[in-house]
């Protein structure tokens, strides 16, 4: 890799990692030598772009392409241009599509070209006085180009202006402002490009009297009663992810229809690509039934008009719902929508906003190139049945819970990790989200013995994902000891976490499940308690734990009878001993240590002695593993004819009769 390509990657990542410059697969960069040009592939992200995500093309072929004549029909013309670009590839089998802006990058003579969509720049570019103020702030050496449909049309419009500029000044413009579309900075030096951007942003920041300050706002409790139902109403063949965004940026535009109208149309192409061309506004938000009734009417009208479901629903005085097929896409939808609102805010400092026209919006909405970019930017996902599933795992940051969380996530589920250990929970959340998958993990610190914390856990789950499909009630503690050793405080703690905690979570989760099933009568949901073999058979000098687990199975059977009319299946999984987990193997307070101290294994002098004794009790000769438990979980979830069961996963140590 030569030094110029290294510099291209560096500057691409530099601006690609700044969300106020580039969102999703937007933005474009390139580098050229005498014979070749490297341009970012369509739909790929600049933030961590590798050299393999740059398409390499022959410059001489690109120059010939710019002289060709194509169809007058916009859609047919873009297909022809796409095919012509493919013929310019150095490697015809590369497998990634060159950006539609490739010809623009070739047109500019400078070695490096960096095209981004900074929110602050678009505040000016999407204003009524964009041309006048641009000339005033940046002078005649900055080229301003009125809005033109992207692709071939934009290239030819820009070509005329660049050639005219070249003739007037003897060089190409280093700054090109595109109305309603961002800015292009070009130079033979990446250092100068950074200097150009710094000067642009400094000039615009000086013109803004009151910079934006965005603060988070409380999530209203009504989300539990409404958002899961909205998710069901928006479902097609699969259930979408629905996320509520409520902050000081968005809320002022939700207050009434007049406020909403200020953000009811797109300013830039990216908004159409990711948020579609229009969104729904719901006024009746004080009553859940009226909210759903209004949404039902407006949803039908929207789909009849557009042929697809909305990506944005604005709720009066509540916030904005982002909707898409997966969490990664929903995150993009909401970030792009927030960008729209910021552009509206900044445009007021430059004479007020100028939205795209209906014909401009329709062109983007129907443009195959942008639909391709939207699809490519989504990332990858497992094809497992957990796809589109929202799962909550209590005690999900440690032991069996951590293994279950990871297995669900890698199968495609969005997971909420509930745990009292904040450090481990946040570490697991970050680890899972660092992977380039469509689904997301969310950690919430929660004590399952506290009903208010459990309720907040459900509110956050619904606000972030739109509902809940699977509760894994796994949080548990174990305090071993004989009757003469066990104190009331330890006994009560075990009962409170293992028994009462299960009740708290099942009660709160079932409320969401019932709301969903009311909207979608064929919708099944699952509550699965991670019990224990000690819930099937008494445990010597471990009565507090065994008693709480026996009680848990009683709850499971009773919940199952009560909730099956709502298609909520309730089952317990009863694992054998997870010897490799911290519950058993923690060197300071694990069960091996506790049992050694309690003398539960006669004659045992070391932890190894205790472990050997417990392994010898298992016909399979080993402890239970996460994969064993997951097979039982998938069985409980996938089947539709079993509820109220205690499913043993004990290696034969406990056999049902």
N, C-alpha and C positions, 0 to 999 in steps of 0.2 A: 504494500500500500504506500503510495507516494505521499509527500507532506501535504499536498493540497486536499487529498481525500481525507486525511486525518483531520485537517482543519474544517472540512465540510461536516464531518461527523460531530466535531466539537461544537461548532456554532449551531448545528441543527438541534443537538441535545440542549444546548444553552437556552435557546428560545422555546424549544418544545416542552421543556419542563416548567415553563411559566404559563399557568392557566389564564393569566390576563393577556397573553399573546396568542395562545393556541389552545383550542379545545378539541378533544377527540382526534379524528384523523385529519383535521384541518391544517392549513399552513403548508408551505412547500419550499424546498431548498434545492440548489443545484451547484455543480462545479463543472468546469469544462477545460479541456486542453485543446490543442490544435485540431484533433481528429474526433474526439469523443466528448459526450456530455453525460454526466451522472445526475439523474433527477429522482427525487423521492417517489417511490411507487405509490399508486393511488390507494387511499384507505389506510396506509400504515401510519404509525405514530412517530413523531419526531423525538419524543421524550427520551427514549432509550434506543434510538434507531441504530442498527448495525449496518455495515457496508452492504450486506446482502439485500437490504431493503431499498437500495438505490438501483434504478433501472439504467442500463448503459445503452446509449444510442449513437449511431453514426451521424456526425454533424452535417456532412455533405448531403446525406439523404434527407435530413430534416429541412435543409435549405430548399431542396427540390420540392418537398411537401408543401412548403409555404407558398409556392407558386401554382399549386394545383387548383382546379375548380371543382367544387362539390355541389351536391343537390341544394335546391332552394328550400326544400322541406327540412325544418330544424331537426327533427328526430332522425330522419334518414341521413342527413348530413353528418350528425355526430357519430353515427355508426360507421360511416365512410372514413371519417377522420380517425376513429379508433383503429380501424383496420390499417389505414395508412401509417399510423404511428408504429403499429406492430411490425411493419415491414422495415422500419428503421432500427430495430433492435440489433445489437451486436450478437446476442444469443437469442435466437427465435424461440428456444425452449425454456426461457428464463422462468416463466410461470407467474410472473407478476405484471400487472398492467402499468404502463407509463402514465404519469399524471397527464390529464387533459391540458394542463398548462405548459407542457414541455416546449411547445413552439414559442411561447412567451420567453421562456428561459434561454432558448437558443437565440432569439432575436436580440437580446441585450448582450453587448460585446464583453462586458466585464466577466472576470473569471468566476466570481461568486454571486449568486442571486438568492436572497432570502425574502420570501413572501409570507407575511403573517397577518393576523386579524386582531391587533390589539384593541381591547375594549375602548380605551381612551381615544385611540385614532378613529375608531368607528363612531364614537360620539360626535366627532367633527364630520366624518364622511357621510353620516346619516342625518345631517342637519340641512335645513333649508338654505343656509348661507355657506355651504361647504366650499364652493369654488372661490368665492370672494375672500373668505377668512384664510383658506389655504395659501392663496397668493400673498395675503398680507403677512402671515406668519413665516412663510418659508421662501418667498420670493420667486423669481422666474426660473431658478435652477431646479425647482421641484415641479414635476409634471403632474397635472390633474386630469384624470380621465373620467368623463361622465359615465354613469352606470350603463353597462352593456351586458347582455346575457353571456355567461361564462362559456368558455370553449372556443370554438372556431370564430364566432362573431367577435368576441372580446379580443382575440389575437389580431384580427384584421383591423379593428378599431385602434388598438394599441400600436400596431405596426405603422400606421399612417402618422400617428403622433410622435412616435420615437424617431422615425426618419425625418420628420419636419424639425424636431428638436436637434437632431444630429447635424442637420444642415445649418441651423441657426447658431449653434454653440460649438460645433466641431467635436462634439463628444456625446455619449449617451447620457441620459438622466440617471443620477445616482439615487434619486428618490422619485417614485411614482405612486401617487395617491389614486386609489380606485374608489369612486363614489359607491357607497353602500357595500364595500367589499374589502377594505383593508389597505395595506401599503406594501410596496416592493422596494427593498434597499439593495443596491448592487455596488460592487467594487472589486478591485483586484486583490483586496486585503480584507480578511475577516475582522481585523482590528478596526478598520475604517467603518465597516458595516455596524459594528457595535457602537462606534462613536456617532454614526448617523442616527441610530435608534435612540441613543441617550439624548441627543439634541432635540429630536422630535418629541419625545416624551416630556422633556423639561419644558419645552415651549407650550405644550398642551396643558400640563399641570399648572403652569403659571396662569393660564386663562380660566381655570376652574376656581371659582370663589370659595366653594364649600365641598371639599372632598367627601366621598362616601364613607360612612361609618356603618358597618353592618354588625348587628348583635343578634344573638339567638333569642327566640321567644318561647314561652312555655307551650307545650303540646296540650291542646284541650282534651279533656276526658272523653268528649263525644266521639273521638276517633274509634274507640272500641265498638260503639254502637253502629257506626256507619261505614268506615273504610273497608272492613272485611266483606260487607255486602256489596260495596262498590267493586271490589276485586272480582267477586262472582259475576256481577253484571257485565264486566268488561272481558270476561273469559271467553275464549273461542274453543279451539281444540285443546288448548292447554291453559293453565292459570297464569296470569301475568304477575309481575312484581309491581306493586303500587307503593310509592314513597311520598310521604307528606313533607313538604318543605315550608317551614313557617319561621320567618325572620323579619328583621326591621326593613330589609330591602323590599320584600315582596308584599308584606301586609298592607301598606298604604294603597296599593293598586287593587286590593280585594274589597275595599270598603263599600263600593257601590258600582253600579254599571258605568257611570261616568268615569270613575277612576280606572276601571278595567279596560274601557275603550282606548285608553292611552297606550296600552300594551297588547292590543288585540290583533295587531298585524305585524308581520316580520319586517325587520330592517335589512337583514343580510341573508344570503343564501343558506348559511349553516343553520339558521333557525328553521327554515323550511325542511332541510334535510333531516334534522333530528327531532323537531317538535311538530312537524307537519305544518300545514298552511293556516290552520285555525284551531281555536281551542274553545272549550265549553266553560261558561260561567254559570254557577249555581247560586241563586239568591236565597232560597229557603234552607238555611243551615241551622236554624234554631230548633227544628223538629226533625228527628231522624227519618220518620215516615215521609214527610213532605220533601225532604232532601232527595230521598231515593225515588220518589214519584217524579219530581222535576227532572232528575238525571235520566230516568227511564225515557221520558218524552224527548229530551234533547239528544240523548244518545241515538235514538232511532232516526231522528231528523238528520243528525250528523252523518251517520252511516249511509243513509239514503242519498245524501248530497255528495259524499266523498268516496264511498266505496271501501272505507276502512275505518277502524276505531281510532279515537283520539289518543294523543300522547300526553295532553295536558288538560286537566280539569281544575278550574279555579273556584275555590269555595269562599263565599263571602265571610270576611272577618275571621277566617280560619287559616287559610294558606293555599298552597298549590300542590296538587297531586301530579306526580310524574308517573307515567305508565309505559311499560315496555315488557318484552318477553323475558328479560333477565336483569339482574341487579346492576351489572356493569353498564348496560344500555340506559337504565333508568337514571343512574348517576350522571351520564352524559346529557340526557334529556333535560334534567333539572339545571345542570351547569350552563347549558346553552340558553335555557329560558332565563336564568338569572342574568346572563350576559345581555340578553334583549332588554331587560329592565334597566341594567346599568347604562346601556347605550341610550335609552330614552332619557335617563337622568342627565347624562353628560350633554346630550344634544340640546338641552334647554339653554346651555351656556353659549350656544352657537346659533341661536335664532329659532330653535324648536326642531322637532324630529321630522324626517322625511322617510316614510315607509316605502317598501317596494310596491309597485302597481300590481293589480290582479294578474295581468298577462305575464309579468316578470315572475310572480309567485308560481303561477301554473307551469311555466317553463321548467323551473327548478323541481317542482313536485313530480313532474312526469319524466324528468331527465334520467335516463338509464345510468349515466356516469355517476350521478350522485347517489342513486340507489345502490350501485355497486360499492361506492365508498362507505356508505352506511353499513352495508352487510359485512364488509371486510373488517371494519373497525370494531366489531362486536367481540372478537376473541373466540376462544374455543370452550367447549363444554362436553362433559361426559354424556353418553347416550343412555345412562342408567335410568331406572324408573324414578329415582330421586330428583331428576331434573324438574324444575319448577316447583319443587317442594320447599316449604318453609318449616324448619325444625328448630325446636328449643330444647336444649340439653341442660338440665340443672346439674351442678357439680361437674360442669363440662370442661374444666381446665386441668383436671388431675385424674390419674388412675384410669379406670374403665371409662369414665366420662370423657376424658381427653381422647382416648382411642375411638370412642363412638363419634365424637364431634368430628375428628379427622376423617373417619370413614364416610360419614354422611356428606361432608364437604367435598371429598374427592369423588363422590358419586353424583355430584351436581346440585346438592341441596344448598339453599341459603341457611346458615346456621346462626342461632343466637346462643352464645356461651354465657350461662349464668353461673356465677361462682362467688364465694366470699373472698377468694384469693385474687386481689386486684392485679398483682404483679404477674402471676402466671396466666391469668385470663387475658390481659392486654398483650402479653408476649405471644400467646397462641393466636389471637385475632390478627396481629401484624404478620405473623408467619404465614397464615392461610391467605391473607389478602395480598401478600407480596407475589403470589402466583398468578400468572396471566390467565385467569379463568373468568367466566361470565358471572359466577355466583360470588357472594360476599359473606364474610363472617362479621358478627357484631358481638362484642363483649359487654355485658352489663353486670356490675357488681350487685349481688342480691343475696339476701338471707332468706331462705325459703320458709323459715319459721315466722317471718313478719309479713302479715297479709298486705300491708301497704306497699312493701317492697316488691312483693309478687305482682300486685296490681300494676305498679309502675313498670315492671318487667314486661307485662303484656302490652301496655300502652306503647312502650318503645318498640316492641316487636312489630306491632301493627303499623306504627308510624314509619318504620324503616322498610318494611317488606309488604305490608298490605293485609296481612292475616296470619294464620297459623294452620298447619296441616298435621304436625306431629309433635307431641310432647313426650320427651324422654325424661321421666322423673327419676333421676339418678342420684341426686345429692344424698349423702348418708354419712353417718359417723358410727364408729364401733368403740365401745369401752368394755373390755373384757374384765371379768373378775367374779369371784364367788359371792354368795350372799353376805358373808361376814366382811367382805372387802368393798362391796359396791355401796357408794354413798348416794343419797337421794338426788343430789345435784347431777351426778353423772347419769343416773338412770333417766331422769327427766330430760336431759339433753338428748340422749339417744332416741327417746320416744318422740321428742319434739321435732327433731330433724327427720327421722326416718318415717314416722307415722303422720304427725300433724303437717309436716312440710309437704308430703305427698297430697294430703287433702287440700291444702292451700293452692297448690299448683293445678290440681285437677279441677277444682272449682273455678279458678280464673280462666283456664284454657277452655273449659267446656262452654263458657259464655261466648267465646269467639266462634267455636265450632258450630254452635246452635244458630248463630246469626248467619253464618255462611250457608248452612244447610237449608235455612229458610228461603234463601235466594236461589240455591241450586240443590233441589231435592235429591239428586243422585250423588251428591258429594259425601264421600266417606272421610272420616278423620280418625286419628289414633292417639290414645293415651297409653304409653307403655311405661310401667314401673320396672326399674332394675331392682329386683328383689335379691334373693340369695338362696342357696341350698339350705341356709339356716331358717328360711321361711317355710321349708317343707319338712324339716326334721329338727328336733330339739338339739341344742348345742351346750355341752357341759361347760360350766363356768363362763357362759356367754349369753345368759338369759335375757339381758336387757336388749341386746341386738336381735336375738332370735324372736323375742316377744314382739318387738316392733315390726319385724318382717312377717311374722304370722298375721299380725294385724293388718299389714299392708295387703296381703292376699285377700283378707276379708273385705277391705275397701275395694279392691279390684273387682271382686265378684259382685259386690253391691252396686258400684258405679256402672258396671257393665249392664246390669238389669235396668237401671234407671235411664241410661243414655243411649241404648241401642235404638229407640224410636227416632233418634236424630242422626242415625248412622255413625255414631261414635263408638268405635270398638275400644275396649279396655282390656289389656292383658298385662301379666307380669312375666318377666324373664328372670329365671332363678339360676344365676351362674354358680359354678363351683369357685374354688379359691383362685384368685388372680395373684399368684405368687410373685410375679415379676413387678407388680405395681407398688406404688408407695404405701398403700394400705398395709401390705404385708412386709415389704422389704425396707421401709424407711429405717435407717440405722439407729435413729434415736427413739422413735415412738411407733414403729411398725408392729404389726401383730406378732411377728416372730419374736420381737423383743418383749412385747407385753406377755405373750404366752410363756416365754421362758421365765420371766419374773414371777408370773402367777403360778408357776409350777403345773401348768396344764398338761405338759408332756412329762410323765414320770421318768426320771433318770436322765433327762436332757441336760447337757452341760453347756451347749453352745447353740447359736442360731441355726447352724448347719444341721444339728441334731433335730431341732424342731421342724425344719423344712423337710428333712428326709422322712420324718414320721408322717407328715401331712401328705406328702407325695405318695407314700405307700398305701394310703387309704383310698386312692383313686384307681379304679380298675384300669383306666387308660394310662396311668403312670406319670401323669403330668398335671400341671395346673391349667385352669381355664385361660384362654386367650381372647383378645378383642375380636378376632375374626370369628371365633366360635359364637360369641354373643351376637355379632352382626348378622350371622345367618339366621338366628332365631328372630331378630328384630325384623329382617326383611320378610320372613315368613308371616309374622304377625301383621305387618303392613300390607303385604301383597294379597293375602287371602281375604275373602269377603264372607266367610262362613264360620268364624270362630271369635268368640269374645268371652271374657271372664275366666281365662285360663292362666294357670301358673306353669310356664313352660320350662322344664329343667334343662340346664346345660352344664352338667356336672361330671362328665366323663364316666358315668355309670356309678358314681359314688352314692347318689340317691336315685332309686328306681321306684316309679309310681306303681301302685297296685290298684 
